[in-house]
Amino acid sequence: MHKGDNCATSLEEIEQGDLLKFKDDLITIKQKIPLGHKFALNNIKKGEKIIKYGQIIGVATEDIAIGEWIHTQNITSHYLEEVAQ
């Protein structure tokens, strides 16, 4: 992980309601997170970039709360944003 990341990837399936320690905080998982999928480490506003391993991987299409699943329902490609400019 990178210090600027706002998401993390699950290394195993995480159940809704599970508590995960991140830095000095506890994150409550809002939905079941499948193995290899991402979840928010902090609140992300619509239009903000999603950062994983220090790299932009997409843009939030809606507000994403801490602990929520990040997937195709709430993220779009950053590449598409760059091409449109």
C-alpha positions in Angstrom: 0.0 0.0 0.0 0.9 3.6 -0.4 0.4 6.4 2.2 -1.9 8.3 -0.3 -4.2 5.3 -1.0 -8.0 5.8 -0.4 -8.9 2.2 -1.0 -7.5 -1.3 -0.2 -7.8 -4.7 -1.8 -9.3 -7.6 0.2 -6.9 -10.5 0.6 -9.9 -12.7 1.6 -13.7 -12.4 1.5 -14.8 -9.9 4.1 -18.3 -10.1 5.5 -20.6 -7.1 6.0 -20.3 -5.7 9.5 -16.7 -6.9 9.9 -14.4 -4.5 11.7 -10.9 -3.9 10.2 -8.2 -1.9 11.8 -6.6 0.7 9.6 -3.9 2.9 11.2 -5.5 3.9 14.5 -9.1 3.6 13.3 -11.7 0.8 13.0 -13.5 0.5 9.6 -16.9 -1.2 9.5 -17.4 -3.0 6.2 -20.7 -2.0 4.7 -21.2 -4.8 2.1 -19.6 -8.2 1.6 -16.3 -7.6 -0.2 -15.2 -10.5 -2.4 -11.6 -11.7 -2.5 -9.5 -9.3 -4.6 -12.1 -6.5 -4.6 -11.6 -3.0 -3.2 -13.2 -1.1 -0.3 -12.9 2.6 0.8 -10.4 3.5 3.5 -12.0 6.9 3.9 -15.0 8.8 2.6 -14.6 9.5 -1.2 -16.7 12.2 -2.9 -18.2 11.9 -6.3 -15.6 13.0 -8.9 -12.6 12.2 -6.6 -9.9 9.9 -7.9 -9.6 6.4 -6.5 -6.0 5.8 -5.5 -4.5 2.2 -5.2 -0.8 1.6 -4.6 -0.2 5.3 -5.2 -1.8 5.2 -8.7 -5.1 6.6 -10.0 -7.3 3.6 -10.9 -10.6 5.4 -11.5 -13.0 8.2 -10.5 -15.9 7.9 -8.1 -19.3 8.2 -9.9 -21.0 8.7 -6.6 -20.1 9.4 -3.0 -18.5 6.3 -1.4 -18.5 6.0 2.3 -15.6 4.5 4.4 -16.0 0.7 4.4 -18.0 0.5 1.2 -17.3 -1.8 -1.7 -15.6 -0.1 -4.7 -16.6 -1.7 -7.9 -18.2 -1.0 -11.3 -21.4 0.4 -9.6 -19.5 3.4 -8.2 -16.3 3.9 -10.2 -15.4 4.7 -13.8 -12.1 4.6 -15.6 -9.7 7.5 -15.2 -8.4 6.6 -18.6 -11.7 7.5 -20.2 -11.6 10.9 -18.4 -8.1 11.6 -19.8 -9.1 10.6 -23.3 -12.1 13.0 -23.3 -9.9 16.0 -22.5 
